[in-house]
Amino acid sequence: MTIRLLLADDHTMLREGLRRSLENEGFEVVGEAADGEEAVRLTAELLPDIILMDVSMPVLDGVAATQRIHAEFPQIPVVILTMHADQSVLGDAVRAGAGGYLVKDCTTEEVVRTLRLARSGETALTPELAASMLTEVQRLPPEPSVAGRPPEHVVTKREEEVLQLIAEGASTTEVAERLYISVKTVKNHLASIYQKLDSRDRTQAVLRAVRMGIIRLD
């Protein structure tokens, strides 16, 4: 199935290069935005499957645009694109609800992999994003329990294993292979985890699990 993509970057040449590369990989670029405000407007108008969003843009920056899009269209994942793996930007992207994070010197293969992962509902937890999440967690107070239960009793042992692998950057397929279970079973575990941790996606679930001491981000 073709993935409908919205590109948001204020550099025309970069957008053109990304469009060509991603169309060659089977994506359909349905729109291009030169600033964050236009990205928000085109999202509402075009309802793309996924958005590749630059951070540094005029009118409205990419993180603020991501936050607005995520609030209004939580079903549309946004992958952040930036020049540098800046920890503060990474933290802002996590809080805004980004479904992935890419630095502009990455390869086309990395862009394609991250976009496909995010489209399938998987946050692409790169080492940089994981480190940012750890920094973010350290700034927040701990969550010792859910509904009065101690952390070790909130999720099952298998769900804890799934969470730990997700936090280490494994995809659904990779989790299934490493735990010798089916992809469908992994997805069922994730659905249970989201419900138990009152989380809407992988990033939020991992953040809460770390804060509660269920898993660790080293």
Secondary structure as UniProt FT lines:
FT   STRAND          3..8
FT   HELIX           12..24
FT   TURN            25..26
FT   STRAND          27..33
FT   HELIX           36..46
FT   STRAND          50..54
FT   HELIX           62..72
FT   TURN            74..75
FT   STRAND          78..82
FT   HELIX           87..96
FT   STRAND          100..103
FT   TURN            104..105
FT   HELIX           108..119
FT   TURN            120..121
FT   HELIX           127..139
FT   TURN            147..148
FT   HELIX           151..153
FT   HELIX           157..167
FT   TURN            168..169
FT   HELIX           172..179
FT   HELIX           183..196
FT   TURN            197..198
FT   HELIX           202..211
FT   TURN            212..213
//
